[in-house]
């Protein structure tokens, strides 16, 4: 086993951002590549076997380029840089970071953070209707909201319409206090939260009073024609096929639509088909409609969320394999009995 030393220059002003608080990001690279990182006088020495040391150096160089361009380094971005480097796609990290959608009300830039998110955002730009399908934490709704607000501010659309089915999870609407709007608001809260973060509460209220931004349950869309609007249907996995057809046939001229959902988190009654499932099967051959499938690698919440999503994915796959095996065994028994 040969040990090599690789040295790369990292200016002191960037070192803390790249290494992280208490060298947390540096430790990720050390654990991943089984190397040792030593920082001294504006340079970093990487000690380890030639292959892993070269990989660690490549990741550090991409992170340096990212932070020099004004990008933010997080634990998620470090882990993602490592995974991209394993696939020989490390250059994509900088391409993703250059795609600025807009800024939050506090001035924080909103950008896609993964290749899956970048493809999703590009589809929203190019297609009239886009389905964003994936697990929690992949930014489906937030990115769609950012694209909608950007289109609104650039006068590409005259209004924003946000909707989702009001499906109860363990409680009925009647248990909640207040009038109908008070009962519905908790189901629309995630949409309000994203609006406030990007546009600010005052900006939202000002435009809502003018009727330029509307947040409403899906049932309120029936009988309307939605022209020149950016429309987001959230939690689409909880629609019925009839509701989904109703929604899609409301879309008018000059509109863009983002439909988001997680096929693994349905709250509709067991055995009832999901409108999102049916729409994917029915509409997949239409060129003007885009489908973006995000995965656990696109999760941008706390790293633990990514592990939870992957654990559930693996569990559900094992359960499905077990069911398939049981079915095959049952069929084999039937054949033996018939014989």
C-alpha positions as CSV (number, residue, x, y, z in Angstrom):
1,X,0.0,0.0,0.0
2,X,1.6,3.3,-1.1
3,X,0.9,6.6,0.6
4,X,1.1,9.9,-1.3
5,X,0.8,13.5,-0.4
6,X,-1.2,15.9,-2.5
7,X,-1.1,19.6,-1.9
8,X,-3.7,22.1,-3.2
9,X,-3.9,25.8,-2.5
10,X,-7.0,27.0,-0.5
11,X,-6.8,30.7,0.6
12,X,-7.4,31.2,4.2
13,X,-10.6,33.3,3.6
14,X,-12.2,30.3,2.0
15,X,-10.9,27.6,4.3
16,X,-13.5,27.8,7.0
17,X,-16.4,27.7,4.5
18,X,-15.0,24.7,2.8
19,X,-13.9,22.8,5.9
20,X,-17.1,23.7,7.9
21,X,-17.7,24.5,11.5
22,X,-15.2,22.4,13.6
23,X,-13.9,20.9,10.3
24,X,-17.2,19.0,9.9
25,X,-17.0,19.0,6.1
26,X,-13.3,18.0,6.1
27,X,-14.1,15.1,8.3
28,X,-16.7,13.9,5.7
29,X,-13.9,13.7,3.1
30,X,-11.5,12.0,5.5
31,X,-14.1,9.3,6.3
32,X,-15.2,8.9,2.7
33,X,-11.8,8.6,1.2
34,X,-9.8,7.3,4.2
35,X,-7.3,10.2,3.9
36,X,-5.9,12.8,6.3
37,X,-6.3,16.6,5.6
38,X,-3.8,19.0,7.1
39,X,-4.3,22.7,6.6
40,X,-1.4,25.1,6.9
41,X,-0.6,28.6,5.5
42,X,-3.2,28.7,2.7
43,X,-2.7,25.2,1.5
44,X,-4.1,21.8,2.3
45,X,-2.1,18.6,2.3
46,X,-4.0,15.4,1.5
47,X,-2.3,12.2,2.8
48,X,-3.6,8.8,1.6
49,X,-3.5,6.3,-1.2
50,X,-3.1,7.9,-4.6
51,X,-6.6,7.2,-5.9
52,X,-8.6,8.3,-2.9
53,X,-6.3,11.3,-2.3
54,X,-6.8,12.4,-5.9
55,X,-10.6,12.1,-5.5
56,X,-10.5,14.1,-2.3
57,X,-8.4,16.8,-4.0
58,X,-10.9,16.9,-6.9
59,X,-13.8,17.4,-4.6
60,X,-11.9,20.2,-2.6
61,X,-11.1,22.0,-5.9
62,X,-14.8,21.9,-6.9
63,X,-15.9,23.2,-3.5
64,X,-13.3,26.0,-3.8
65,X,-14.6,27.0,-7.2
66,X,-18.1,26.9,-5.8
67,X,-17.3,29.2,-2.8
68,X,-15.2,31.5,-5.0
69,X,-18.3,32.0,-7.2
70,X,-20.4,33.0,-4.2
71,X,-21.9,29.6,-3.6
72,X,-22.9,28.3,-0.2
73,X,-21.2,25.1,1.2
74,X,-23.4,22.8,3.3
75,X,-23.2,19.3,4.4
76,X,-25.6,18.3,1.7
77,X,-23.5,20.0,-1.0
78,X,-20.3,18.3,0.3
79,X,-22.0,14.9,0.2
80,X,-23.4,15.6,-3.2
81,X,-20.0,16.7,-4.6
82,X,-18.6,13.4,-3.4
83,X,-21.4,11.4,-5.1
84,X,-21.0,13.4,-8.3
85,X,-17.2,12.8,-8.3
86,X,-17.8,9.1,-8.0
87,X,-19.9,9.3,-11.2
88,X,-17.3,11.6,-13.0
89,X,-19.8,14.4,-13.0
90,X,-18.1,16.8,-10.5
91,X,-18.2,19.7,-13.1
92,X,-22.0,19.6,-12.9
93,X,-21.8,21.1,-9.3
94,X,-20.7,24.4,-10.7
95,X,-23.3,24.3,-13.5
96,X,-26.0,23.7,-11.0
97,X,-24.9,26.6,-8.8
98,X,-24.9,29.1,-11.7
99,X,-28.7,28.6,-12.2
100,X,-30.1,31.4,-10.0
101,X,-33.9,31.4,-10.0
102,X,-34.6,34.4,-7.6
103,X,-33.8,35.6,-4.1
104,X,-35.8,35.2,-0.9
105,X,-37.2,38.2,0.8
106,X,-34.1,38.2,3.0
107,X,-31.8,38.1,0.0
108,X,-30.8,34.5,0.1
109,X,-30.4,33.1,-3.5
110,X,-32.7,30.2,-4.6
111,X,-30.9,27.7,-6.9
112,X,-31.4,24.1,-7.7
113,X,-29.0,22.0,-5.6
114,X,-28.9,18.7,-7.5
115,X,-28.9,17.5,-11.1
116,X,-32.5,16.2,-10.6
117,X,-33.6,19.7,-9.3
118,X,-31.8,21.4,-12.2
119,X,-33.6,19.1,-14.7
120,X,-36.9,19.9,-13.0
121,X,-36.4,23.6,-13.2
122,X,-35.3,23.4,-16.8
123,X,-38.5,21.5,-17.7
124,X,-40.6,24.1,-16.0
125,X,-38.9,26.7,-18.2
126,X,-39.5,24.7,-21.4
127,X,-42.8,22.9,-21.0
128,X,-46.3,24.2,-20.4
129,X,-47.2,21.4,-17.9
130,X,-44.6,19.7,-15.7
131,X,-45.1,16.9,-13.1
132,X,-42.5,17.0,-10.3
133,X,-42.6,13.6,-8.6
134,X,-40.5,12.5,-5.7
135,X,-40.1,12.0,-2.0
136,X,-40.3,14.7,0.8
137,X,-37.5,17.2,0.9
138,X,-36.6,17.2,-2.8
139,X,-37.8,20.8,-3.3
140,X,-40.6,20.1,-5.6
141,X,-43.1,22.7,-4.3
142,X,-40.5,25.3,-3.2
143,X,-38.7,25.4,-6.6
144,X,-42.0,25.5,-8.5
145,X,-43.1,28.4,-6.2
146,X,-39.8,30.2,-6.9
147,X,-40.3,29.7,-10.7
148,X,-43.9,31.0,-10.4
149,X,-43.0,34.1,-8.4
150,X,-40.1,34.8,-10.9
151,X,-42.5,34.5,-13.8
152,X,-45.0,36.8,-12.0
153,X,-42.4,39.4,-11.3
154,X,-41.1,39.3,-14.9
155,X,-44.7,39.8,-16.2
156,X,-44.7,36.4,-17.9
157,X,-47.9,35.7,-16.2
158,X,-50.5,38.0,-14.6
159,X,-51.3,35.9,-11.5
160,X,-50.2,32.9,-9.4
161,X,-52.7,30.2,-8.4
162,X,-51.7,27.7,-5.7
163,X,-53.9,24.8,-4.9
164,X,-53.9,21.4,-3.2
165,X,-56.6,18.8,-2.2
166,X,-57.9,19.3,1.4
167,X,-57.4,15.7,2.5
168,X,-57.6,14.9,6.2
169,X,-54.8,12.9,7.9
170,X,-56.3,11.4,11.0
171,X,-58.7,14.2,11.7
172,X,-61.8,15.5,10.0
173,X,-62.3,19.1,8.9
174,X,-65.3,19.4,11.2
175,X,-63.1,18.9,14.3
176,X,-61.2,22.1,13.5
177,X,-62.5,25.4,15.0
178,X,-63.7,28.4,13.0
179,X,-65.4,29.1,9.6
180,X,-64.7,27.2,6.4
181,X,-61.6,29.3,5.5
182,X,-60.2,28.6,9.0
183,X,-60.7,24.9,8.5
184,X,-59.0,24.9,5.1
185,X,-56.0,27.1,6.0
186,X,-54.1,24.3,7.8
187,X,-54.0,22.2,4.7
188,X,-52.7,25.1,2.6
189,X,-50.1,26.2,5.2
190,X,-47.1,24.8,3.4
191,X,-48.0,26.9,0.4
192,X,-48.3,30.0,2.6
193,X,-44.9,29.2,4.2
194,X,-43.1,29.1,0.8
195,X,-44.8,32.3,-0.3
196,X,-43.8,34.2,2.8
197,X,-40.2,33.0,2.5
198,X,-39.8,34.0,-1.1
199,X,-42.1,37.0,-1.4
200,X,-42.5,38.1,2.2
201,X,-45.8,38.4,4.1
202,X,-46.5,42.0,3.1
203,X,-45.8,41.2,-0.6
204,X,-48.1,38.3,-0.5
205,X,-50.9,40.1,1.3
206,X,-50.6,43.1,-1.1
207,X,-50.9,40.9,-4.2
208,X,-53.6,38.6,-2.6
209,X,-55.8,41.6,-1.9
210,X,-55.6,42.5,-5.6
211,X,-56.5,39.0,-6.6
212,X,-53.1,38.4,-8.2
213,X,-52.2,35.5,-5.9
214,X,-54.7,32.9,-4.9
215,X,-54.3,30.0,-2.5
216,X,-57.3,27.7,-2.6
217,X,-58.4,24.1,-2.2
218,X,-58.6,22.1,-5.4
219,X,-62.4,21.9,-5.2
220,X,-62.5,25.7,-5.8
221,X,-61.0,25.2,-9.3
222,X,-64.1,23.5,-10.7
223,X,-65.9,25.4,-13.4
224,X,-63.1,28.0,-14.0
225,X,-60.8,28.7,-16.9
226,X,-57.3,29.7,-15.7
227,X,-55.7,31.9,-18.4
228,X,-52.3,33.7,-18.2
229,X,-51.5,32.2,-14.8
230,X,-48.7,30.2,-13.1
231,X,-50.6,27.3,-11.4
232,X,-49.2,24.9,-8.9
233,X,-51.1,21.8,-7.8
234,X,-49.4,20.5,-4.7
235,X,-49.9,17.0,-3.0
236,X,-51.3,15.7,-6.3
237,X,-51.0,12.1,-5.1
238,X,-54.1,12.8,-3.0
239,X,-56.3,13.7,-6.0
240,X,-58.8,11.4,-7.5
241,X,-58.6,10.7,-11.3
242,X,-61.7,12.8,-11.7
243,X,-60.2,15.7,-9.8
244,X,-57.0,15.5,-11.8
245,X,-58.9,15.6,-15.1
246,X,-60.9,18.5,-13.8
247,X,-57.8,20.4,-12.9
248,X,-56.0,19.7,-16.2
249,X,-58.9,20.8,-18.2
250,X,-59.1,24.2,-16.4
251,X,-55.8,25.3,-18.0
252,X,-56.1,28.2,-20.4
253,X,-53.9,30.2,-22.8
254,X,-50.7,31.7,-21.5
255,X,-50.5,29.5,-18.4
256,X,-47.8,27.3,-17.0
257,X,-48.5,24.5,-14.6
258,X,-46.4,22.6,-12.1
259,X,-48.0,19.5,-10.5
260,X,-46.1,18.1,-7.5
261,X,-46.6,14.9,-5.6
262,X,-45.0,12.0,-3.7
263,X,-46.4,8.6,-4.8
264,X,-45.2,7.0,-1.6
265,X,-47.3,9.3,0.7
266,X,-50.9,8.9,-0.3
267,X,-53.6,9.9,2.2
268,X,-56.5,8.8,0.0
269,X,-58.6,5.8,1.1
270,X,-56.9,2.4,0.5
271,X,-57.8,0.9,-2.8
272,X,-58.8,4.2,-4.4
273,X,-56.7,5.1,-7.4
274,X,-54.6,8.2,-7.3
275,X,-55.2,10.9,-9.9
276,X,-51.4,11.4,-10.1
277,X,-50.8,7.7,-10.9
278,X,-53.5,7.8,-13.6
279,X,-52.2,11.0,-15.1
280,X,-48.6,9.7,-15.4
281,X,-49.9,6.7,-17.3
282,X,-52.4,8.6,-19.5
283,X,-50.2,11.7,-20.4
284,X,-46.7,10.3,-20.6
285,X,-46.8,10.3,-24.4
286,X,-47.6,14.0,-24.8
287,X,-44.5,16.0,-25.8
288,X,-45.6,19.3,-24.3
289,X,-45.9,17.7,-20.9
290,X,-42.8,17.1,-18.8
291,X,-42.1,14.5,-16.1
292,X,-39.3,15.0,-13.6
293,X,-38.7,12.1,-11.2
294,X,-36.7,13.2,-8.1
295,X,-35.1,10.6,-5.8
296,X,-33.5,10.4,-2.4
297,X,-30.3,11.8,-3.9
298,X,-32.2,15.1,-4.5
299,X,-33.3,15.5,-0.9
300,X,-31.9,18.9,0.4
301,X,-33.3,18.9,3.9
302,X,-31.2,17.7,6.9
303,X,-29.0,14.7,5.9
304,X,-31.0,12.5,8.3
305,X,-34.1,13.1,6.1
306,X,-32.2,11.6,3.1
307,X,-31.4,8.5,5.2
308,X,-35.0,8.2,6.3
309,X,-36.2,8.3,2.7
310,X,-33.7,5.7,1.6
311,X,-34.6,3.5,4.5
312,X,-38.3,3.6,3.7
313,X,-37.5,3.0,0.0
314,X,-35.5,-0.1,0.8
315,X,-38.2,-1.3,3.3
316,X,-40.9,-0.9,0.7
317,X,-38.8,-2.7,-2.0
318,X,-38.3,-5.7,0.4
319,X,-42.0,-5.8,1.2
320,X,-42.8,-5.8,-2.5
321,X,-40.3,-8.6,-3.1
322,X,-41.8,-10.6,-0.3
323,X,-45.3,-10.2,-1.8
324,X,-44.1,-11.2,-5.2
325,X,-42.4,-14.3,-3.8
326,X,-45.6,-15.2,-1.9
327,X,-47.6,-14.9,-5.1
328,X,-45.2,-17.1,-7.1
329,X,-45.2,-19.7,-4.4
330,X,-49.0,-19.7,-4.3
331,X,-49.2,-20.1,-8.1
332,X,-46.7,-23.0,-7.9
333,X,-48.7,-24.7,-5.2
334,X,-51.9,-24.4,-7.3
335,X,-50.1,-25.9,-10.3
336,X,-48.9,-28.9,-8.2
337,X,-52.4,-29.5,-6.8
338,X,-53.9,-29.4,-10.3
339,X,-51.2,-31.8,-11.6
